[in-house]
Amino acid sequence: MTIINFKVDEEKKKKIEEIVKIKGYKSVSEFIREAIEDKMILNKVVDNFIKENPPLDKDKIKIPDFIPNGKYLGIARNEIVVIGDSIKEVMEKLYSKFPQAASGIIRKGMEMPVFETLFSLFSVENTKCYNQARFDENYYPLLEIYVELNGNTKKIFGLIDTGATIIALDNSLLNNHDLTPVRRSKVFTANKIMELSIFKAKFSYNGQSYNLDFVFTELADLFGIKALIGKNFIDKFNLLLLGNEKLFCLQSLS
């Protein structure tokens, strides 16, 4: 049945007609119905996720008196689930035990360390959403992935970096591995152009694996992050960053 009539300008009309033709829709109405349905389903997925895994809200978190000042507290569903002496320690435990429900880290009785970082149509089928991790007033899209080096599989935490074309792993992962580079290449960084060795390894997420190029570099050992997840990994998915809700969602393309 007809619910509402709406008008679009000629430029948008032409774009819609182009999409209908390219995607093979039977009509503009079919395209619009599917777009509305996808939007409604996505909103439902997001609403359900937020209901089950609410973002960090300091006003709802009750911190017991017995916890000493200065301790770092890992938060999931606005409850304290991990206590530790450093961001790195809490990070590793929090995202290992509560990968989707984890919403951030706070510190009892003291300010969080001040720092800045500088890194360079969506369907809901097979989509997984995660809270962006909150540290002080900043939010970060952190993802747990696996990497296989010389037959040994290791779970690592990575920061999604849409400004990087290639995955970068921390130098510490090179320990005890005699890896042969597949080539050398110039790499543009925020500071300079360097020539680095390019390696190849199997990276896995959510039951799917990809053989991808990567480089080794030195990462600041603050969150326990061992990787910058660049576009050669990201482009295997549709990536949705929800700024207001502080979520990010991944949908596999395969």
C-alpha positions in Angstrom: 0.0 0.0 0.0 1.1 3.6 -0.4 2.3 5.1 2.8 3.9 8.4 1.7 4.7 10.3 -1.4 8.0 12.2 -1.6 9.9 14.2 -4.2 13.5 14.2 -5.2 15.4 16.7 -7.4 16.4 15.8 -10.9 20.0 15.0 -9.9 19.0 12.5 -7.3 16.5 11.0 -9.6 19.2 10.4 -12.2 21.4 8.8 -9.6 18.6 6.5 -8.4 17.8 5.4 -12.0 21.5 4.7 -12.6 21.7 2.5 -9.5 18.5 0.7 -10.5 20.0 0.0 -13.9 23.5 -1.1 -12.7 22.1 -3.3 -9.9 19.4 -4.9 -12.0 16.4 -3.8 -10.0 13.0 -4.3 -11.8 11.9 -0.8 -10.9 12.7 2.3 -8.9 10.0 1.2 -6.4 11.8 -2.1 -5.8 15.0 -0.3 -5.1 13.4 2.1 -2.7 11.5 -0.7 -0.9 14.7 -2.6 -0.4 16.6 0.4 0.7 13.9 1.2 3.3 13.8 -2.4 4.5 17.6 -2.5 4.9 17.6 0.7 6.9 14.9 -0.6 9.2 16.7 -3.9 9.7 20.0 -2.1 10.4 18.3 0.2 12.9 16.9 -2.8 14.6 20.3 -4.5 14.8 21.9 -1.4 16.2 19.1 -0.9 18.7 19.2 -4.5 19.9 23.0 -4.4 20.2 22.9 -1.2 22.3 20.2 -2.6 24.5 22.3 -5.7 25.2 25.7 -4.0 25.2 25.2 -0.3 26.3 28.0 2.2 25.8 30.0 3.3 28.8 28.1 5.6 31.1 30.1 6.7 34.1 27.0 7.8 36.0 25.7 4.2 36.0 28.9 2.6 37.2 29.2 1.9 40.9 32.8 1.7 42.0 33.3 -0.1 45.3 35.3 1.6 48.1 37.6 -1.4 48.4 39.1 -0.8 45.0 42.3 1.3 45.5 42.6 4.7 43.8 44.7 4.6 40.6 43.4 1.2 39.5 42.2 0.8 35.9 38.7 -0.6 35.5 37.5 -2.5 32.5 33.8 -1.9 31.8 31.3 -4.1 30.0 27.5 -3.4 30.1 28.3 -0.6 32.6 29.7 -3.0 35.1 33.3 -3.5 36.3 34.5 -6.8 35.0 38.3 -6.3 35.1 40.6 -4.6 37.5 44.3 -3.9 36.8 47.4 -1.7 37.2 47.7 -0.6 33.6 45.6 0.1 30.5 47.4 -2.7 28.7 46.7 -5.3 31.4 43.0 -4.4 31.6 42.7 -4.1 27.8 43.9 -7.7 27.2 41.6 -9.2 29.8 38.6 -7.1 28.9 38.6 -7.8 25.2 39.5 -11.4 25.6 36.5 -12.1 27.9 34.0 -9.5 26.6 34.9 -8.8 22.9 31.5 -7.3 22.0 30.2 -6.1 25.3 33.5 -4.2 26.2 32.9 -0.5 26.2 36.0 1.1 27.7 38.3 1.7 30.6 38.2 4.2 33.4 40.5 4.9 36.3 39.4 5.2 40.0 40.1 8.4 41.8 42.7 9.7 39.2 42.7 11.1 35.8 43.4 8.9 32.8 46.8 9.5 31.1 46.4 12.3 28.5 47.5 11.3 25.0 46.5 11.7 21.4 46.9 9.3 18.5 47.6 10.0 14.9 47.0 7.2 12.4 46.4 7.8 9.3 24.7 1.1 0.9 25.2 -1.3 3.9 23.4 -4.6 4.4 23.0 -6.2 7.9 23.3 -9.8 6.8 26.3 -11.5 8.4 27.1 -8.2 10.3 28.7 -8.0 13.7 28.8 -4.8 15.7 31.2 -3.7 18.5 31.4 -0.9 20.9 34.2 1.6 20.1 36.6 1.4 23.1 36.5 4.5 25.3 39.6 5.9 26.9 38.9 9.2 28.7 36.9 11.1 26.1 38.3 9.4 23.0 36.9 6.4 21.2 38.7 3.7 19.2 37.5 0.9 16.9 39.5 -2.1 18.2 39.2 -5.5 16.7 40.4 -9.0 17.8 42.0 -10.9 14.9 44.3 -13.9 14.5 47.6 -14.0 12.6 49.5 -17.2 11.7 53.3 -16.9 11.6 55.4 -20.0 10.7 52.5 -22.2 11.6 51.9 -20.6 15.0 48.5 -18.8 15.4 48.4 -15.9 17.7 45.4 -13.7 18.8 46.1 -10.0 18.7 44.2 -6.7 19.2 44.3 -4.3 16.3 43.2 -0.7 15.7 41.2 -0.3 12.5 43.2 2.3 10.4 41.4 3.4 7.3 44.4 5.6 6.4 46.7 2.6 6.0 46.8 0.6 2.8 48.5 -2.4 4.5 48.5 -4.2 7.9 51.3 -3.2 10.2 52.3 -5.6 13.0 54.3 -4.7 16.1 58.0 -5.7 16.0 57.5 -7.8 19.1 55.6 -10.4 17.0 58.8 -11.0 15.0 60.5 -12.6 18.0 61.4 -16.3 17.5 60.2 -16.2 13.8 62.5 -16.4 10.9 60.3 -14.9 8.2 61.3 -14.3 4.5 60.0 -11.1 3.0 58.1 -11.4 -0.3 59.4 -8.0 -1.6 60.7 -4.6 -0.6 58.6 -1.5 -1.0 58.5 2.2 -0.2 56.1 3.0 2.7 54.7 6.4 3.3 54.4 7.2 7.1 53.4 10.4 8.9 57.1 11.3 9.3 58.9 10.1 6.3 59.1 7.6 3.4 60.9 4.4 4.3 61.7 1.3 2.4 60.5 -1.8 4.3 60.3 -5.5 3.8 56.8 -6.8 2.9 55.8 -10.1 4.4 52.7 -12.3 3.8 50.7 -14.2 6.4 47.2 -15.6 7.1 44.9 -13.3 9.0 41.6 -14.6 10.4 38.5 -13.0 11.8 35.1 -14.5 12.5 35.9 -17.9 11.0 37.3 -16.5 7.7 41.0 -16.3 6.7 42.9 -14.2 4.2 46.5 -14.3 3.0 47.6 -10.7 3.2 50.7 -8.6 2.9 52.0 -6.8 6.0 55.0 -4.9 7.5 56.6 -4.9 10.8 56.9 -1.6 12.7 57.2 -0.3 16.2 53.9 0.5 17.9 53.4 2.3 21.1 52.8 -0.3 23.8 49.9 1.5 25.5 46.7 -0.4 24.9 48.3 -3.8 24.2 47.6 -3.2 20.5 49.8 -5.3 18.2 48.4 -4.3 14.8 47.2 -1.4 12.7 44.5 -3.0 10.6 44.9 -1.4 7.2 42.7 -1.4 4.1 44.0 -4.7 2.6 42.1 -6.3 5.5 39.3 -3.8 5.9 38.4 -4.0 2.2 37.3 -7.7 2.7 34.3 -6.2 4.6 31.8 -3.5 4.6 32.7 -1.2 7.4 30.2 1.0 9.2 31.3 3.6 11.8 28.4 4.9 13.9 29.6 8.2 15.4 26.6 9.0 17.6 26.3 5.5 19.0 30.1 5.0 19.2 29.8 1.6 17.5 31.4 0.0 14.5 30.1 -2.9 12.4 31.7 -5.3 10.0 30.0 -7.3 7.3 31.9 -10.0 5.3 31.8 -9.6 1.5 32.5 -13.3 0.9 
